[in-house]
Structures are given as C-alpha cells and as structure tokens.
Amino acid sequence: MKTRAAVLYESGVAGPYKETEPLKIEHLDLKPPRRNELLIRVRAAGLCHSDLSVINGSRKRPTPMALGHEAAGEVVEVGEGSDGFAVGDHVVCYFVPSCGECLPCMEGRPALCESGAAANNKGEMLAGDRRLTKDEDDIHHHLGVSGFAEYAVVSKHSAVKVDTDIPFHELAVFGCAVITGLGAVINTAEVKPGSTVAVIGLGGIGMNTLLGAKLTGAREIIAIDMNEEKLQHAQKLGATATFHAQNENVVSNIREYTDGGVDYAFETAGAVPAMETAYHVTRRGGMTITSGLPDPQDQFSFPQVTLTSEERTVKGSYLGSCVPARDIPRFISLYKQGRLPIDHLLGDRISLNDINEGFDRLASGKVSRIIVEM
C-alpha cells in the first residue's frame, strides 16, 4: 500500500528548516505487517527533540529515514501472532520495542532491550529488515515507529492498546514525553513524598518531570530554564520556585534557597551545562538523574570524591525506566482523573505539510509540544 511520510535524506542540514526542507513529504510503499506486527493508521504524532537531534545531526541515524517516534493511531490490520490486538483498537506507540527474551527484558527492564536497541540503531524493525521503500529503495525506520506518516507498520512490542475516549493528539505524547518525564520521577528516582526536587530544562520531558514531582508529593519543586515564558508556565503547573539558568549565581542561589541543595535533581535538556547545574544543586546524599540525550561526543565531569564523601548517586533514565504495557495505561488513568494535566502542555496542531516549520519552532525553544495530525 501507499503512505505519505516525512523522510530525512541527509542529517545536519542548516535551518531555517522551512526554507531548507530537510524533511521531504514522500509517497512511499509500505509492506504489510509480518508476524507479531501491526499496521496502524497514524492519527497524531508529537515533535520531539529526539527527532530534531537526528535532523541536526547530533544523533547519528542511517538515512534515508522516515522520522517520528511519539505517535498514536488506530489498528487497521493485525499480523499473525499479534494476540491482544484487533482492528479498530487505539494504540500508543513507544520508541523501544522489547523482545522479552534478552537479559534486560527478563529482568523487567524493557527500555534496555538489547534486540530493540540493535534494531533502532540499524533503522530496522524488531524482526529485522524494513517495511518502507521508495522506487524499490529501502527507507529506514525511526525507533521502530516512523510516525510522521499516514500509515505505519510497527511491532506489537512497540504499541500499547489504550482507551478509545481520549483524543489522539493527547494520546500521542504518552509514548515519549509522558513516560520519559513521569517515569524518571516514579520509576528511576522513586521520589519520596515531602522531598525537594529540581528540574533543569523545561521542554516536553521536563514539564512532565515537573508534573511527576507534584504527583508524588514533593514539597519543593524548583524549575530552571533559560526561557522566561517556560518558567512562568512551570509556576502555573506547580513549581514552587523558578530560577533563570543563565544567572551566573544560579547554583549558589538554589543551594541557599534549599539550605544545601535538593534531594533529587533532574536534567532533561540533554546538555552538559544543564547536567553540571543538576549535579551541583544536588545535596549531600542526594540523587542526580538525567533523561536528556546530548551529542554522544559530549563529556560530563565532576569531582569523583563527592560520590564517596557525600554518598551521591548519578542515574540515567531511558524511557522513564518504564514497562510501557504497565505504565502507559496507568498514566492515562491519572490523566483521566485530572491528576496529570498533560493537556496543559500541548501546543499547536499542524499538518504533515507544515512539519519543517514545526521543527523550526521546536528548535527555537519557545513552544509547547507541537502535534502533527494526519
């Protein structure tokens, strides 16, 4: 069958993207789903910095590649063996397919699936090979989803069946921003009620981290960013204090404000300066958690002695340390109860034809989550 999709042919093209158009809207051939795969009609997909990092070249992926990894849609065909799914089901797609057989999967850590990571690095499906072609040339998949498209074939291990009473443009963000941000708080850090928390970087993941901190009962939630508009938005969502990241005294000011630092500091910007701020505002005995994805060449350093003398912990969080089949329905339930207002984080809804301009706006750092609707 045919599908329209946003295809990246070359990474590192300079902006503005509205003019240089790194993403081309192409008519591709899409092969039918194989065993343990689903054909979905994509209804909405979020623009994320993980997509932007492939476009600007800071995260190397094979090209040509059909981008998009944060998506929601409707099942239109079920491959053999895809038990639990049926035509008409609404699904949320997530960006690490899990084989269920490698050691991390057996340990209950599907975000670290070895087969899923290998497939994602190759731009292939979990079962191997690719399902997208143009003029008989293969098009790579982005993180097993390739959601900036009208239709997509995904592994059943990349999708979670969800309720049908939530709009697709709201469902889409549960596949990346919500599980990454909320999961870092609940699963990775296991934030205790009454704790003090700092969030450095207020993009989609950072704002969801803030919501997670509020949900767990943190008594102090400090928001740090370079954008004043985002800091104001953070206050409306529950931040008890805000600090501008470019203030040269930001670390000392936060340590003074918190009487020595916070219990948990979350770095969500994917930048070394943000990580340095996060580490230095963490108190003795505290935990610094990063869910950002910087350029693989970037290096972060800190005084090693503080790990011992201050019993500090530094942790990474990928996919929010989530078990998606367990956590996505739970988080959706919290949203439906009004306890997780992710709708307050959503920005404009655009068409596939406007996707390059959408990434210009994302790169500017001044917008909420932009959703592409197909």
C-alpha positions, 0 to 999 in steps of 0.5 A: 500500500501507499503512505505519505511520510516525512523522510530525512535524506541527509542529517545536519542540514542548516535551518531555517528548516522551512526554507531548507526542507530537510524533511521531504513529504514522500509517497512511499510503499509500505509492506504489510505487517509480518508476524507479531506486527501491526499496521496502524493508521497514524492519527497524531504524532508529537515533535520531539527533540529526539527527532530534531537531534537526528535532523541536526545531526547530533544523533547519528541515524542511517538515512534515508529515514522516515522520522517520528517516534511519539505517535498514536493511531488506530489498528487497521490490520493485525499480523499473525501472532499479534494476540491482544490486538484487533482492528479498530483498537487505539494504540500508543506507540513507544520508541523501544520495542522489547523482545522479552527474551534478552537479559534486560527484558527478563529482568523487567527492564524493557527500555534496555532491550538489547534486540530493540536497541540493535534494531533502532540503531540499524533503522530496522524493525524488531524482526529485522529488515524494513517495511518502507521503500521508495522506487524499490529503495529501502527507507529506514525506520525511526525507533521502530515507529516512523510516525510522521506518516499516514500509515505505519507498520510497527511491532506489537512490542512497540504499541500499547492498546489504550482507551478509545475516549481520549483524543489522539493528539493527547494520546500521542505524547504518552509514548515519549514525553509522558513516560520519559518525564513521569517515569524518571520521577516514579520509576528511576528516582522513586521520589519520596513524598515531602522531598525537594526536587529540581528540574533543569530544562523545561521542554516536553520531558521536563514539564512532565518531570515537573508534573511527576514531582507534584504527583508524588508529593514533593514539597519543593519543586524548583524549575530552571530554564533559560526561557522566561515564558517556560518558567512562568508556565512551570509556576502555573503547573506547580513549581514552587520556585523558578530560577533563570539558568543563565544567572551566573549565581544560579547554583549558589542561589538554589543551594541557599534557597534549599539550605544545601541543595535538593534531594533529587535533581533532574536534567532533561535538556540533554546538555552538559551545562544543564547536567553540571547545574543538576549535579551541583544543586544536588545535596549531600546524599542526594540523587542526580538523574538525567533523561536528556540525550546530548551529542554522544561526543559530549563529556560530563565531569565532576569531582569523583570524591563527592560520590564517596564523601557525600554518598551521591548517586548519578542515574540515567533514565531511558524511557522513564525506566518504564514497562510501557504495557504497565505504565502507559495505561496507568498514566492515562488513568491519572490523566483521566482523573485530572491528576496529570494535566498533560493537556496543559502542555500541548501546543499547536496542531499542524499538518504533515505539510507544515512539519519543517516549520514545526521543527523550526519552532521546536528548535527555537525553544519557545513552544509547547509540544507541537502535534502533527495530525494526519 
